[in-house]
Amino acid sequence: MTTDHWQVRKGSAVNADYADILRWTMRNFGKTQARIYAQTLGAALRDLGAGPHIPGSKPCVHLADDIYT
């Protein structure tokens, strides 16, 4: 296992999609669920910063070396 860390950067398209997703969630499921979803998505993005070897990730050697899902 390596100690690689990733710097997660979101582009403008991601930010726009993120806002659209949260608006849709609020309209369809309410403010509380949208807040919970925002916290969940934020935690997932923070976890990506730990690099490819976070718990639950699996190697995809059929795609390339050092590719994980």
mmCIF file of the N, C-alpha and C atoms, coordinates in Angstrom:
data_MODEL
# 
_entry.id   MODEL 
# 
loop_
_atom_site.group_PDB 
_atom_site.id 
_atom_site.type_symbol 
_atom_site.label_atom_id 
_atom_site.label_alt_id 
_atom_site.label_comp_id 
_atom_site.label_asym_id 
_atom_site.label_entity_id 
_atom_site.label_seq_id 
_atom_site.pdbx_PDB_ins_code 
_atom_site.Cartn_x 
_atom_site.Cartn_y 
_atom_site.Cartn_z 
_atom_site.occupancy 
_atom_site.B_iso_or_equiv 
_atom_site.pdbx_formal_charge 
_atom_site.auth_seq_id 
_atom_site.auth_comp_id 
_atom_site.auth_asym_id 
_atom_site.auth_atom_id 
_atom_site.pdbx_PDB_model_num 
ATOM 1   N N  . MET A 1 1  ? 0.844   -1.181 0.000   1.00 0.00 ? 1  MET A N  1 
ATOM 2   C CA . MET A 1 1  ? 0.000   0.000  0.000   1.00 0.00 ? 1  MET A CA 1 
ATOM 3   C C  . MET A 1 1  ? 0.883   1.235  0.000   1.00 0.00 ? 1  MET A C  1 
ATOM 4   N N  . THR A 1 2  ? 0.529   2.193  -0.856  1.00 0.00 ? 2  THR A N  1 
ATOM 5   C CA . THR A 1 2  ? 1.314   3.417  -0.921  1.00 0.00 ? 2  THR A CA 1 
ATOM 6   C C  . THR A 1 2  ? 0.715   4.480  -0.009  1.00 0.00 ? 2  THR A C  1 
ATOM 7   N N  . THR A 1 3  ? 1.441   5.550  0.136   1.00 0.00 ? 3  THR A N  1 
ATOM 8   C CA . THR A 1 3  ? 0.934   6.665  0.934   1.00 0.00 ? 3  THR A CA 1 
ATOM 9   C C  . THR A 1 3  ? 0.506   7.815  0.030   1.00 0.00 ? 3  THR A C  1 
ATOM 10  N N  . ASP A 1 4  ? 0.193   7.507  -1.240  1.00 0.00 ? 4  ASP A N  1 
ATOM 11  C CA . ASP A 1 4  ? -0.232  8.539  -2.179  1.00 0.00 ? 4  ASP A CA 1 
ATOM 12  C C  . ASP A 1 4  ? -1.498  9.227  -1.677  1.00 0.00 ? 4  ASP A C  1 
ATOM 13  N N  . HIS A 1 5  ? -1.525  10.528 -1.866  1.00 0.00 ? 5  HIS A N  1 
ATOM 14  C CA . HIS A 1 5  ? -2.717  11.306 -1.575  1.00 0.00 ? 5  HIS A CA 1 
ATOM 15  C C  . HIS A 1 5  ? -3.097  12.057 -2.835  1.00 0.00 ? 5  HIS A C  1 
ATOM 16  N N  . TRP A 1 6  ? -4.372  12.290 -2.999  1.00 0.00 ? 6  TRP A N  1 
ATOM 17  C CA . TRP A 1 6  ? -4.857  13.014 -4.161  1.00 0.00 ? 6  TRP A CA 1 
ATOM 18  C C  . TRP A 1 6  ? -5.313  14.403 -3.754  1.00 0.00 ? 6  TRP A C  1 
ATOM 19  N N  . GLN A 1 7  ? -5.136  15.348 -4.659  1.00 0.00 ? 7  GLN A N  1 
ATOM 20  C CA . GLN A 1 7  ? -5.738  16.664 -4.489  1.00 0.00 ? 7  GLN A CA 1 
ATOM 21  C C  . GLN A 1 7  ? -6.996  16.662 -5.342  1.00 0.00 ? 7  GLN A C  1 
ATOM 22  N N  . VAL A 1 8  ? -8.147  16.737 -4.693  1.00 0.00 ? 8  VAL A N  1 
ATOM 23  C CA . VAL A 1 8  ? -9.426  16.702 -5.399  1.00 0.00 ? 8  VAL A CA 1 
ATOM 24  C C  . VAL A 1 8  ? -9.779  18.130 -5.791  1.00 0.00 ? 8  VAL A C  1 
ATOM 25  N N  . ARG A 1 9  ? -9.951  18.335 -7.087  1.00 0.00 ? 9  ARG A N  1 
ATOM 26  C CA . ARG A 1 9  ? -10.326 19.659 -7.599  1.00 0.00 ? 9  ARG A CA 1 
ATOM 27  C C  . ARG A 1 9  ? -11.612 19.513 -8.390  1.00 0.00 ? 9  ARG A C  1 
ATOM 28  N N  . LYS A 1 10 ? -12.558 20.401 -8.138  1.00 0.00 ? 10 LYS A N  1 
ATOM 29  C CA . LYS A 1 10 ? -13.820 20.388 -8.867  1.00 0.00 ? 10 LYS A CA 1 
ATOM 30  C C  . LYS A 1 10 ? -13.826 21.541 -9.857  1.00 0.00 ? 10 LYS A C  1 
ATOM 31  N N  . GLY A 1 11 ? -14.145 21.239 -11.091 1.00 0.00 ? 11 GLY A N  1 
ATOM 32  C CA . GLY A 1 11 ? -14.257 22.279 -12.100 1.00 0.00 ? 11 GLY A CA 1 
ATOM 33  C C  . GLY A 1 11 ? -15.625 22.941 -12.061 1.00 0.00 ? 11 GLY A C  1 
ATOM 34  N N  . SER A 1 12 ? -15.815 23.943 -12.904 1.00 0.00 ? 12 SER A N  1 
ATOM 35  C CA . SER A 1 12 ? -17.073 24.688 -12.896 1.00 0.00 ? 12 SER A CA 1 
ATOM 36  C C  . SER A 1 12 ? -18.257 23.812 -13.271 1.00 0.00 ? 12 SER A C  1 
ATOM 37  N N  . ALA A 1 13 ? -18.077 22.856 -14.185 1.00 0.00 ? 13 ALA A N  1 
ATOM 38  C CA . ALA A 1 13 ? -19.177 21.963 -14.561 1.00 0.00 ? 13 ALA A CA 1 
ATOM 39  C C  . ALA A 1 13 ? -19.597 21.099 -13.369 1.00 0.00 ? 13 ALA A C  1 
ATOM 40  N N  . VAL A 1 14 ? -18.634 20.646 -12.595 1.00 0.00 ? 14 VAL A N  1 
ATOM 41  C CA . VAL A 1 14 ? -18.952 19.841 -11.409 1.00 0.00 ? 14 VAL A CA 1 
ATOM 42  C C  . VAL A 1 14 ? -19.716 20.680 -10.402 1.00 0.00 ? 14 VAL A C  1 
ATOM 43  N N  . ASN A 1 15 ? -19.281 21.895 -10.181 1.00 0.00 ? 15 ASN A N  1 
ATOM 44  C CA . ASN A 1 15 ? -19.973 22.772 -9.230  1.00 0.00 ? 15 ASN A CA 1 
ATOM 45  C C  . ASN A 1 15 ? -21.413 23.031 -9.670  1.00 0.00 ? 15 ASN A C  1 
ATOM 46  N N  . ALA A 1 16 ? -21.623 23.238 -10.969 1.00 0.00 ? 16 ALA A N  1 
ATOM 47  C CA . ALA A 1 16 ? -22.978 23.465 -11.482 1.00 0.00 ? 16 ALA A CA 1 
ATOM 48  C C  . ALA A 1 16 ? -23.832 22.215 -11.318 1.00 0.00 ? 16 ALA A C  1 
ATOM 49  N N  . ASP A 1 17 ? -23.276 21.050 -11.654 1.00 0.00 ? 17 ASP A N  1 
ATOM 50  C CA . ASP A 1 17 ? -24.012 19.796 -11.484 1.00 0.00 ? 17 ASP A CA 1 
ATOM 51  C C  . ASP A 1 17 ? -24.351 19.552 -10.025 1.00 0.00 ? 17 ASP A C  1 
ATOM 52  N N  . TYR A 1 18 ? -23.404 19.817 -9.155  1.00 0.00 ? 18 TYR A N  1 
ATOM 53  C CA . TYR A 1 18 ? -23.587 19.634 -7.709  1.00 0.00 ? 18 TYR A CA 1 
ATOM 54  C C  . TYR A 1 18 ? -24.759 20.482 -7.222  1.00 0.00 ? 18 TYR A C  1 
ATOM 55  N N  . ALA A 1 19 ? -24.787 21.739 -7.638  1.00 0.00 ? 19 ALA A N  1 
ATOM 56  C CA . ALA A 1 19 ? -25.882 22.630 -7.239  1.00 0.00 ? 19 ALA A CA 1 
ATOM 57  C C  . ALA A 1 19 ? -27.213 22.139 -7.802  1.00 0.00 ? 19 ALA A C  1 
ATOM 58  N N  . ASP A 1 20 ? -27.222 21.698 -9.069  1.00 0.00 ? 20 ASP A N  1 
ATOM 59  C CA . ASP A 1 20 ? -28.454 21.173 -9.670  1.00 0.00 ? 20 ASP A CA 1 
ATOM 60  C C  . ASP A 1 20 ? -28.956 19.941 -8.934  1.00 0.00 ? 20 ASP A C  1 
ATOM 61  N N  . ILE A 1 21 ? -28.047 19.056 -8.575  1.00 0.00 ? 21 ILE A N  1 
ATOM 62  C CA . ILE A 1 21 ? -28.420 17.834 -7.851  1.00 0.00 ? 21 ILE A CA 1 
ATOM 63  C C  . ILE A 1 21 ? -29.050 18.183 -6.509  1.00 0.00 ? 21 ILE A C  1 
ATOM 64  N N  . LEU A 1 22 ? -28.446 19.127 -5.800  1.00 0.00 ? 22 LEU A N  1 
ATOM 65  C CA . LEU A 1 22 ? -28.990 19.501 -4.492  1.00 0.00 ? 22 LEU A CA 1 
ATOM 66  C C  . LEU A 1 22 ? -30.335 20.206 -4.617  1.00 0.00 ? 22 LEU A C  1 
ATOM 67  N N  . ARG A 1 23 ? -30.495 21.044 -5.644  1.00 0.00 ? 23 ARG A N  1 
ATOM 68  C CA . ARG A 1 23 ? -31.800 21.690 -5.864  1.00 0.00 ? 23 ARG A CA 1 
ATOM 69  C C  . ARG A 1 23 ? -32.866 20.655 -6.176  1.00 0.00 ? 23 ARG A C  1 
ATOM 70  N N  . TRP A 1 24 ? -32.542 19.701 -7.048  1.00 0.00 ? 24 TRP A N  1 
ATOM 71  C CA . TRP A 1 24 ? -33.488 18.642 -7.405  1.00 0.00 ? 24 TRP A CA 1 
ATOM 72  C C  . TRP A 1 24 ? -33.862 17.827 -6.172  1.00 0.00 ? 24 TRP A C  1 
ATOM 73  N N  . THR A 1 25 ? -32.864 17.495 -5.365  1.00 0.00 ? 25 THR A N  1 
ATOM 74  C CA . THR A 1 25 ? -33.109 16.726 -4.148  1.00 0.00 ? 25 THR A CA 1 
ATOM 75  C C  . THR A 1 25 ? -34.021 17.507 -3.208  1.00 0.00 ? 25 THR A C  1 
ATOM 76  N N  . MET A 1 26 ? -33.794 18.801 -3.062  1.00 0.00 ? 26 MET A N  1 
ATOM 77  C CA . MET A 1 26 ? -34.633 19.606 -2.175  1.00 0.00 ? 26 MET A CA 1 
ATOM 78  C C  . MET A 1 26 ? -36.083 19.636 -2.681  1.00 0.00 ? 26 MET A C  1 
ATOM 79  N N  . ARG A 1 27 ? -36.256 19.828 -3.983  1.00 0.00 ? 27 ARG A N  1 
ATOM 80  C CA . ARG A 1 27 ? -37.618 19.870 -4.548  1.00 0.00 ? 27 ARG A CA 1 
ATOM 81  C C  . ARG A 1 27 ? -38.345 18.546 -4.371  1.00 0.00 ? 27 ARG A C  1 
ATOM 82  N N  . ASN A 1 28 ? -37.635 17.447 -4.529  1.00 0.00 ? 28 ASN A N  1 
ATOM 83  C CA . ASN A 1 28 ? -38.279 16.132 -4.529  1.00 0.00 ? 28 ASN A CA 1 
ATOM 84  C C  . ASN A 1 28 ? -38.312 15.445 -3.168  1.00 0.00 ? 28 ASN A C  1 
ATOM 85  N N  . PHE A 1 29 ? -37.372 15.786 -2.295  1.00 0.00 ? 29 PHE A N  1 
ATOM 86  C CA . PHE A 1 29 ? -37.273 15.068 -1.022  1.00 0.00 ? 29 PHE A CA 1 
ATOM 87  C C  . PHE A 1 29 ? -37.206 15.976 0.201   1.00 0.00 ? 29 PHE A C  1 
ATOM 88  N N  . GLY A 1 30 ? -37.103 17.285 -0.020  1.00 0.00 ? 30 GLY A N  1 
ATOM 89  C CA . GLY A 1 30 ? -37.112 18.214 1.101   1.00 0.00 ? 30 GLY A CA 1 
ATOM 90  C C  . GLY A 1 30 ? -35.733 18.711 1.506   1.00 0.00 ? 30 GLY A C  1 
ATOM 91  N N  . LYS A 1 31 ? -35.789 19.772 2.318   1.00 0.00 ? 31 LYS A N  1 
ATOM 92  C CA . LYS A 1 31 ? -34.574 20.463 2.747   1.00 0.00 ? 31 LYS A CA 1 
ATOM 93  C C  . LYS A 1 31 ? -33.664 19.576 3.593   1.00 0.00 ? 31 LYS A C  1 
ATOM 94  N N  . THR A 1 32 ? -34.258 18.793 4.484   1.00 0.00 ? 32 THR A N  1 
ATOM 95  C CA . THR A 1 32 ? -33.446 17.936 5.361   1.00 0.00 ? 32 THR A CA 1 
ATOM 96  C C  . THR A 1 32 ? -32.665 16.909 4.545   1.00 0.00 ? 32 THR A C  1 
ATOM 97  N N  . GLN A 1 33 ? -33.339 16.266 3.586   1.00 0.00 ? 33 GLN A N  1 
ATOM 98  C CA . GLN A 1 33 ? -32.654 15.258 2.780   1.00 0.00 ? 33 GLN A CA 1 
ATOM 99  C C  . GLN A 1 33 ? -31.574 15.887 1.911   1.00 0.00 ? 33 GLN A C  1 
ATOM 100 N N  . ALA A 1 34 ? -31.828 17.083 1.382   1.00 0.00 ? 34 ALA A N  1 
ATOM 101 C CA . ALA A 1 34 ? -30.817 17.769 0.577   1.00 0.00 ? 34 ALA A CA 1 
ATOM 102 C C  . ALA A 1 34 ? -29.585 18.082 1.422   1.00 0.00 ? 34 ALA A C  1 
ATOM 103 N N  . ARG A 1 35 ? -29.790 18.500 2.666   1.00 0.00 ? 35 ARG A N  1 
ATOM 104 C CA . ARG A 1 35 ? -28.658 18.784 3.563   1.00 0.00 ? 35 ARG A CA 1 
ATOM 105 C C  . ARG A 1 35 ? -27.868 17.510 3.842   1.00 0.00 ? 35 ARG A C  1 
ATOM 106 N N  . ILE A 1 36 ? -28.569 16.407 4.110   1.00 0.00 ? 36 ILE A N  1 
ATOM 107 C CA . ILE A 1 36 ? -27.898 15.127 4.378   1.00 0.00 ? 36 ILE A CA 1 
ATOM 108 C C  . ILE A 1 36 ? -27.108 14.679 3.146   1.00 0.00 ? 36 ILE A C  1 
ATOM 109 N N  . TYR A 1 37 ? -27.714 14.837 1.970   1.00 0.00 ? 37 TYR A N  1 
ATOM 110 C CA . TYR A 1 37 ? -27.046 14.440 0.732   1.00 0.00 ? 37 TYR A CA 1 
ATOM 111 C C  . TYR A 1 37 ? -25.809 15.300 0.497   1.00 0.00 ? 37 TYR A C  1 
ATOM 112 N N  . ALA A 1 38 ? -25.899 16.602 0.760   1.00 0.00 ? 38 ALA A N  1 
ATOM 113 C CA . ALA A 1 38 ? -24.747 17.489 0.603   1.00 0.00 ? 38 ALA A CA 1 
ATOM 114 C C  . ALA A 1 38 ? -23.613 17.063 1.531   1.00 0.00 ? 38 ALA A C  1 
ATOM 115 N N  . GLN A 1 39 ? -23.949 16.698 2.760   1.00 0.00 ? 39 GLN A N  1 
ATOM 116 C CA . GLN A 1 39 ? -22.925 16.237 3.707   1.00 0.00 ? 39 GLN A CA 1 
ATOM 117 C C  . GLN A 1 39 ? -22.297 14.921 3.229   1.00 0.00 ? 39 GLN A C  1 
ATOM 118 N N  . THR A 1 40 ? -23.116 14.025 2.692   1.00 0.00 ? 40 THR A N  1 
ATOM 119 C CA . THR A 1 40 ? -22.608 12.739 2.194   1.00 0.00 ? 40 THR A CA 1 
ATOM 120 C C  . THR A 1 40 ? -21.682 12.938 1.000   1.00 0.00 ? 40 THR A C  1 
ATOM 121 N N  . LEU A 1 41 ? -22.097 13.784 0.058   1.00 0.00 ? 41 LEU A N  1 
ATOM 122 C CA . LEU A 1 41 ? -21.248 14.057 -1.107  1.00 0.00 ? 41 LEU A CA 1 
ATOM 123 C C  . LEU A 1 41 ? -19.946 14.739 -0.699  1.00 0.00 ? 41 LEU A C  1 
ATOM 124 N N  . GLY A 1 42 ? -20.035 15.671 0.240   1.00 0.00 ? 42 GLY A N  1 
ATOM 125 C CA . GLY A 1 42 ? -18.836 16.346 0.731   1.00 0.00 ? 42 GLY A CA 1 
ATOM 126 C C  . GLY A 1 42 ? -17.871 15.376 1.386   1.00 0.00 ? 42 GLY A C  1 
ATOM 127 N N  . ALA A 1 43 ? -18.406 14.447 2.177   1.00 0.00 ? 43 ALA A N  1 
ATOM 128 C CA . ALA A 1 43 ? -17.557 13.443 2.831   1.00 0.00 ? 43 ALA A CA 1 
ATOM 129 C C  . ALA A 1 43 ? -16.886 12.542 1.792   1.00 0.00 ? 43 ALA A C  1 
ATOM 130 N N  . ALA A 1 44 ? -17.621 12.181 0.750   1.00 0.00 ? 44 ALA A N  1 
ATOM 131 C CA . ALA A 1 44 ? -17.045 11.335 -0.307  1.00 0.00 ? 44 ALA A CA 1 
ATOM 132 C C  . ALA A 1 44 ? -15.893 12.050 -1.005  1.00 0.00 ? 44 ALA A C  1 
ATOM 133 N N  . LEU A 1 45 ? -16.067 13.330 -1.297  1.00 0.00 ? 45 LEU A N  1 
ATOM 134 C CA . LEU A 1 45 ? -14.987 14.086 -1.936  1.00 0.00 ? 45 LEU A CA 1 
ATOM 135 C C  . LEU A 1 45 ? -13.783 14.225 -1.018  1.00 0.00 ? 45 LEU A C  1 
ATOM 136 N N  . ARG A 1 46 ? -14.021 14.446 0.261   1.00 0.00 ? 46 ARG A N  1 
ATOM 137 C CA . ARG A 1 46 ? -12.901 14.509 1.223   1.00 0.00 ? 46 ARG A CA 1 
ATOM 138 C C  . ARG A 1 46 ? -12.172 13.161 1.279   1.00 0.00 ? 46 ARG A C  1 
ATOM 139 N N  . ASP A 1 47 ? -12.931 12.068 1.297   1.00 0.00 ? 47 ASP A N  1 
ATOM 140 C CA . ASP A 1 47 ? -12.319 10.739 1.365   1.00 0.00 ? 47 ASP A CA 1 
ATOM 141 C C  . ASP A 1 47 ? -11.460 10.446 0.152   1.00 0.00 ? 47 ASP A C  1 
ATOM 142 N N  . LEU A 1 48 ? -11.841 10.966 -1.007  1.00 0.00 ? 48 LEU A N  1 
ATOM 143 C CA . LEU A 1 48 ? -11.022 10.756 -2.209  1.00 0.00 ? 48 LEU A CA 1 
ATOM 144 C C  . LEU A 1 48 ? -9.612  11.304 -2.032  1.00 0.00 ? 48 LEU A C  1 
ATOM 145 N N  . GLY A 1 49 ? -9.463  12.322 -1.219  1.00 0.00 ? 49 GLY A N  1 
ATOM 146 C CA . GLY A 1 49 ? -8.156  12.909 -0.973  1.00 0.00 ? 49 GLY A CA 1 
ATOM 147 C C  . GLY A 1 49 ? -7.170  11.953 -0.336  1.00 0.00 ? 49 GLY A C  1 
ATOM 148 N N  . ALA A 1 50 ? -7.682  10.869 0.261   1.00 0.00 ? 50 ALA A N  1 
ATOM 149 C CA . ALA A 1 50 ? -6.808  9.877  0.882   1.00 0.00 ? 50 ALA A CA 1 
ATOM 150 C C  . ALA A 1 50 ? -6.079  9.034  -0.155  1.00 0.00 ? 50 ALA A C  1 
ATOM 151 N N  . GLY A 1 51 ? -6.452  9.168  -1.427  1.00 0.00 ? 51 GLY A N  1 
ATOM 152 C CA . GLY A 1 51 ? -5.786  8.416  -2.478  1.00 0.00 ? 51 GLY A CA 1 
ATOM 153 C C  . GLY A 1 51 ? -6.530  7.151  -2.842  1.00 0.00 ? 51 GLY A C  1 
ATOM 154 N N  . PRO A 1 52 ? -5.917  6.329  -3.663  1.00 0.00 ? 52 PRO A N  1 
ATOM 155 C CA . PRO A 1 52 ? -6.620  5.179  -4.232  1.00 0.00 ? 52 PRO A CA 1 
ATOM 156 C C  . PRO A 1 52 ? -6.818  4.002  -3.280  1.00 0.00 ? 52 PRO A C  1 
ATOM 157 N N  . HIS A 1 53 ? -6.215  4.043  -2.139  1.00 0.00 ? 53 HIS A N  1 
ATOM 158 C CA . HIS A 1 53 ? -6.254  2.865  -1.267  1.00 0.00 ? 53 HIS A CA 1 
ATOM 159 C C  . HIS A 1 53 ? -7.173  3.041  -0.066  1.00 0.00 ? 53 HIS A C  1 
ATOM 160 N N  . ILE A 1 54 ? -8.286  3.760  -0.263  1.00 0.00 ? 54 ILE A N  1 
ATOM 161 C CA . ILE A 1 54 ? -9.241  3.934  0.827   1.00 0.00 ? 54 ILE A CA 1 
ATOM 162 C C  . ILE A 1 54 ? -10.016 2.632  1.030   1.00 0.00 ? 54 ILE A C  1 
ATOM 163 N N  . PRO A 1 55 ? -10.534 2.392  2.213   1.00 0.00 ? 55 PRO A N  1 
ATOM 164 C CA . PRO A 1 55 ? -11.300 1.163  2.456   1.00 0.00 ? 55 PRO A CA 1 
ATOM 165 C C  . PRO A 1 55 ? -12.450 1.025  1.464   1.00 0.00 ? 55 PRO A C  1 
ATOM 166 N N  . GLY A 1 56 ? -12.587 -0.150 0.930   1.00 0.00 ? 56 GLY A N  1 
ATOM 167 C CA . GLY A 1 56 ? -13.656 -0.436 -0.020  1.00 0.00 ? 56 GLY A CA 1 
ATOM 168 C C  . GLY A 1 56 ? -13.255 -0.306 -1.472  1.00 0.00 ? 56 GLY A C  1 
ATOM 169 N N  . SER A 1 57 ? -12.104 0.324  -1.741  1.00 0.00 ? 57 SER A N  1 
ATOM 170 C CA . SER A 1 57 ? -11.681 0.438  -3.136  1.00 0.00 ? 57 SER A CA 1 
ATOM 171 C C  . SER A 1 57 ? -11.107 -0.896 -3.608  1.00 0.00 ? 57 SER A C  1 
ATOM 172 N N  . LYS A 1 58 ? -11.285 -1.162 -4.892  1.00 0.00 ? 58 LYS A N  1 
ATOM 173 C CA . LYS A 1 58 ? -10.824 -2.423 -5.471  1.00 0.00 ? 58 LYS A CA 1 
ATOM 174 C C  . LYS A 1 58 ? -9.994  -2.131 -6.711  1.00 0.00 ? 58 LYS A C  1 
ATOM 175 N N  . PRO A 1 59 ? -8.894  -2.861 -6.884  1.00 0.00 ? 59 PRO A N  1 
ATOM 176 C CA . PRO A 1 59 ? -8.074  -2.647 -8.081  1.00 0.00 ? 59 PRO A CA 1 
ATOM 177 C C  . PRO A 1 59 ? -8.806  -3.112 -9.339  1.00 0.00 ? 59 PRO A C  1 
ATOM 178 N N  . CYS A 1 60 ? -8.604  -2.382 -10.426 1.00 0.00 ? 60 CYS A N  1 
ATOM 179 C CA . CYS A 1 60 ? -9.177  -2.730 -11.732 1.00 0.00 ? 60 CYS A CA 1 
ATOM 180 C C  . CYS A 1 60 ? -8.028  -3.006 -12.693 1.00 0.00 ? 60 CYS A C  1 
ATOM 181 N N  . VAL A 1 61 ? -7.298  -4.080 -12.442 1.00 0.00 ? 61 VAL A N  1 
ATOM 182 C CA . VAL A 1 61 ? -6.106  -4.378 -13.234 1.00 0.00 ? 61 VAL A CA 1 
ATOM 183 C C  . VAL A 1 61 ? -6.446  -4.659 -14.698 1.00 0.00 ? 61 VAL A C  1 
ATOM 184 N N  . HIS A 1 62 ? -7.703  -5.007 -14.984 1.00 0.00 ? 62 HIS A N  1 
ATOM 185 C CA . HIS A 1 62 ? -8.096  -5.235 -16.376 1.00 0.00 ? 62 HIS A CA 1 
ATOM 186 C C  . HIS A 1 62 ? -8.127  -3.921 -17.171 1.00 0.00 ? 62 HIS A C  1 
ATOM 187 N N  . LEU A 1 63 ? -8.163  -2.784 -16.479 1.00 0.00 ? 63 LEU A N  1 
ATOM 188 C CA . LEU A 1 63 ? -8.125  -1.480 -17.139 1.00 0.00 ? 63 LEU A CA 1 
ATOM 189 C C  . LEU A 1 63 ? -6.701  -0.961 -17.256 1.00 0.00 ? 63 LEU A C  1 
ATOM 190 N N  . ALA A 1 64 ? -5.981  -0.965 -16.144 1.00 0.00 ? 64 ALA A N  1 
ATOM 191 C CA . ALA A 1 64 ? -4.593  -0.507 -16.107 1.00 0.00 ? 64 ALA A CA 1 
ATOM 192 C C  . ALA A 1 64 ? -4.054  -0.725 -14.705 1.00 0.00 ? 64 ALA A C  1 
ATOM 193 N N  . ASP A 1 65 ? -2.741  -0.691 -14.581 1.00 0.00 ? 65 ASP A N  1 
ATOM 194 C CA . ASP A 1 65 ? -2.153  -0.800 -13.244 1.00 0.00 ? 65 ASP A CA 1 
ATOM 195 C C  . ASP A 1 65 ? -2.491  0.445  -12.435 1.00 0.00 ? 65 ASP A C  1 
ATOM 196 N N  . ASP A 1 66 ? -2.692  0.246  -11.162 1.00 0.00 ? 66 ASP A N  1 
ATOM 197 C CA . ASP A 1 66 ? -2.938  1.331  -10.223 1.00 0.00 ? 66 ASP A CA 1 
ATOM 198 C C  . ASP A 1 66 ? -4.227  2.110  -10.500 1.00 0.00 ? 66 ASP A C  1 
ATOM 199 N N  . ILE A 1 67 ? -5.230  1.424  -11.067 1.00 0.00 ? 67 ILE A N  1 
ATOM 200 C CA . ILE A 1 67 ? -6.570  2.003  -11.243 1.00 0.00 ? 67 ILE A CA 1 
ATOM 201 C C  . ILE A 1 67 ? -7.485  1.296  -10.248 1.00 0.00 ? 67 ILE A C  1 
ATOM 202 N N  . TYR A 1 68 ? -8.249  2.095  -9.509  1.00 0.00 ? 68 TYR A N  1 
ATOM 203 C CA . TYR A 1 68 ? -9.123  1.559  -8.482  1.00 0.00 ? 68 TYR A CA 1 
ATOM 204 C C  . TYR A 1 68 ? -10.542 2.085  -8.649  1.00 0.00 ? 68 TYR A C  1 
ATOM 205 N N  . THR A 1 69 ? -11.484 1.323  -8.182  1.00 0.00 ? 69 THR A N  1 
ATOM 206 C CA . THR A 1 69 ? -12.881 1.749  -8.180  1.00 0.00 ? 69 THR A CA 1 
ATOM 207 C C  . THR A 1 69 ? -13.487 1.584  -6.811  1.00 0.00 ? 69 THR A C  1 
# 
